[in-house]
Amino acid sequence: MNKQIRPSRILCALALVGLAGAASATLTKPVYNTAKDEVKAMYKAERDKCDSLSGNAKDVCVERAKGQEKVALANLEYQYTGKAKDHSDYLEARYEARYQVAKEMCDAKSGNAKDVCMSEAKAEHDKAKADLKANKKVTEAQNDAMEAKLKADYKVANERCDALSGDAKDSCQASAKARYFQ
């Protein structure tokens, strides 16, 4: 019994792996390169399936395949580097892919129905973009607060070290610097 794995299931698996490794890079270079090649092969297979369609259905199929590839590659990059910027790029790729597919789906409509569809797609896109921007600001504020707390704690620890002298003081100050990332 030879079951074919659906690309959407593979993308879900990649997403789950991405969630598991959200705090740091989890992929080695060889695994990353292999996964990247697999994503590109999946895109080609999905894209080839679109050739049997015609008209707007084909356009939607192609956009969906492109979007899945972009999202999967962005997720892989984030899993590989673990950088906040790559996580942001991954989230952006997700909402951009949804927007492109939604726009293509609207092309099948005409008149007011098409205008409403495009407005809804644009509104969803703008909301996702705003959420991402807000989350970036929250993260920046949290990082700034953490930095201020570390500096304050370091100042207190350094003040405690001033009561000591000689090697004990030097050791205490070195320990405080290491503990509070100064």
C-alpha positions as CSV (number, residue, x, y, z in Angstrom):
1,M,0.0,0.0,0.0
2,N,1.8,3.1,-1.3
3,K,0.4,6.2,0.2
4,Q,1.3,9.6,-1.2
5,I,2.1,12.2,1.3
6,R,0.2,15.4,0.7
7,P,2.3,18.6,0.6
8,S,0.0,20.3,3.1
9,R,0.8,17.6,5.6
10,I,4.5,18.1,5.1
11,L,4.1,21.8,5.5
12,C,2.2,21.2,8.7
13,A,5.0,18.9,9.9
14,L,7.6,21.6,9.1
15,A,5.5,24.1,11.0
16,L,5.4,21.9,14.1
17,V,9.1,21.4,13.9
18,G,9.4,25.1,13.7
19,L,7.4,25.6,16.8
20,A,9.5,23.1,18.7
21,G,12.6,25.0,17.8
22,A,11.3,28.5,18.1
23,A,13.9,29.5,20.8
24,S,17.0,28.6,18.8
25,A,18.3,27.2,15.5
26,T,17.5,23.5,15.4
27,L,18.6,22.4,11.9
28,T,22.1,21.4,10.9
29,K,23.3,22.6,7.5
30,P,22.9,19.2,5.8
31,V,19.4,18.7,7.1
32,Y,18.5,22.3,6.1
33,N,19.8,21.8,2.6
34,T,18.0,18.4,2.2
35,A,14.7,19.9,3.5
36,K,15.2,22.9,1.1
37,D,15.6,20.6,-1.8
38,E,12.5,18.6,-0.7
39,V,10.4,21.8,-0.5
40,K,11.5,22.8,-4.0
41,A,10.7,19.3,-5.3
42,M,7.2,19.6,-3.7
43,Y,6.7,23.0,-5.3
44,K,7.6,21.6,-8.7
45,A,5.2,18.6,-8.2
46,E,2.4,20.9,-7.1
47,R,3.1,23.3,-9.9
48,D,3.0,20.5,-12.4
49,K,-0.5,19.4,-11.1
50,C,-1.7,22.9,-11.9
51,D,-0.9,22.4,-15.6
52,S,-4.0,20.1,-15.9
53,L,-6.2,23.0,-14.9
54,S,-7.2,26.0,-16.9
55,G,-8.3,29.6,-16.4
56,N,-8.7,31.1,-12.9
57,A,-8.5,27.6,-11.3
58,K,-5.0,27.2,-12.7
59,D,-4.0,30.7,-11.5
60,V,-5.2,30.0,-8.0
61,C,-3.4,26.6,-8.0
62,V,-0.2,28.2,-9.1
63,E,-0.4,31.0,-6.5
64,R,-1.2,28.4,-3.8
65,A,1.9,26.3,-4.8
66,K,4.1,29.4,-4.9
67,G,2.8,30.5,-1.5
68,Q,3.4,27.1,0.1
69,E,6.9,27.1,-1.2
70,K,7.7,30.6,0.1
71,V,6.2,29.8,3.5
72,A,8.0,26.5,3.8
73,L,11.3,28.0,2.8
74,A,10.9,30.9,5.2
75,N,10.1,28.5,8.0
76,L,13.1,26.4,7.2
77,E,15.3,29.5,7.2
78,Y,13.9,30.4,10.7
79,Q,14.5,26.9,11.9
80,Y,18.0,27.0,10.6
81,T,19.1,30.4,12.0
82,G,16.7,30.9,14.9
83,K,16.8,34.6,14.3
84,A,13.9,36.9,15.2
85,K,14.1,38.5,11.8
86,D,13.7,35.2,10.1
87,H,10.7,34.4,12.3
88,S,9.2,37.7,11.2
89,D,10.0,36.9,7.6
90,Y,8.2,33.6,8.0
91,L,5.1,35.2,9.5
92,E,5.1,37.8,6.7
93,A,5.4,35.0,4.0
94,R,2.3,33.4,5.5
95,Y,0.1,36.4,5.3
96,E,1.5,37.4,1.9
97,A,0.8,33.9,0.5
98,R,-2.8,34.0,1.8
99,Y,-3.2,37.5,0.3
100,Q,-1.9,36.4,-3.2
101,V,-4.2,33.4,-3.2
102,A,-7.2,35.4,-2.1
103,K,-6.6,38.0,-4.9
104,E,-6.4,35.2,-7.5
105,M,-9.7,33.8,-6.2
106,C,-11.3,37.2,-6.5
107,D,-10.4,37.3,-10.2
108,A,-13.0,34.7,-10.9
109,K,-15.7,37.2,-9.8
110,S,-16.9,40.3,-11.5
111,G,-18.5,43.6,-10.7
112,N,-19.3,44.5,-7.1
113,A,-18.7,40.9,-6.0
114,K,-15.1,41.2,-7.2
115,D,-14.6,44.6,-5.5
116,V,-16.0,43.3,-2.2
117,C,-13.8,40.2,-2.5
118,M,-10.7,42.3,-3.2
119,S,-11.5,44.7,-0.3
120,E,-11.9,41.7,2.1
121,A,-8.6,40.2,0.9
122,K,-6.8,43.6,1.3
123,A,-8.4,44.1,4.8
124,E,-7.2,40.6,6.0
125,H,-3.8,41.4,4.6
126,D,-3.6,44.8,6.3
127,K,-4.8,43.3,9.6
128,A,-2.2,40.6,9.5
129,K,0.5,43.2,8.7
130,A,-0.7,45.4,11.6
131,D,-0.6,42.4,14.0
132,L,3.0,41.6,12.9
133,K,4.0,45.2,13.4
134,A,2.4,45.4,16.8
135,N,4.1,42.1,17.9
136,K,7.4,43.5,16.8
137,K,6.9,46.6,18.9
138,V,5.8,44.5,21.9
139,T,8.9,42.3,21.5
140,E,11.1,45.4,21.2
141,A,9.6,46.9,24.3
142,Q,10.1,43.6,26.2
143,N,13.7,43.5,25.1
144,D,14.2,47.1,26.2
145,A,12.7,46.4,29.6
146,M,14.8,43.3,30.0
147,E,17.9,45.3,29.2
148,A,17.0,48.0,31.7
149,K,16.4,45.4,34.4
150,L,19.7,43.7,33.7
151,K,21.5,47.0,34.0
152,A,19.7,47.9,37.2
153,D,20.5,44.4,38.7
154,Y,24.1,44.7,37.6
155,K,24.4,48.1,39.2
156,V,23.2,46.6,42.5
157,A,25.5,43.6,42.2
158,N,28.4,45.9,41.5
159,E,27.6,48.0,44.5
160,R,27.7,44.9,46.7
161,C,31.1,44.1,45.3
162,D,32.4,47.5,46.4
163,A,32.3,46.3,50.0
164,L,35.0,43.7,49.1
165,S,38.6,44.3,48.2
166,G,41.4,42.7,46.2
167,D,40.8,39.4,44.4
168,A,37.5,38.9,46.1
169,K,36.3,42.3,44.6
170,D,37.7,41.5,41.2
171,S,36.0,38.0,41.2
172,C,32.7,39.5,42.4
173,Q,32.7,42.1,39.7
174,A,33.6,39.6,37.0
175,S,30.8,37.3,38.2
176,A,28.3,40.2,38.2
177,K,29.4,41.2,34.6
178,A,28.9,37.6,33.4
179,R,25.6,37.1,35.3
180,Y,24.1,40.4,34.0
181,F,25.6,40.3,30.5
182,Q,27.6,43.5,30.9
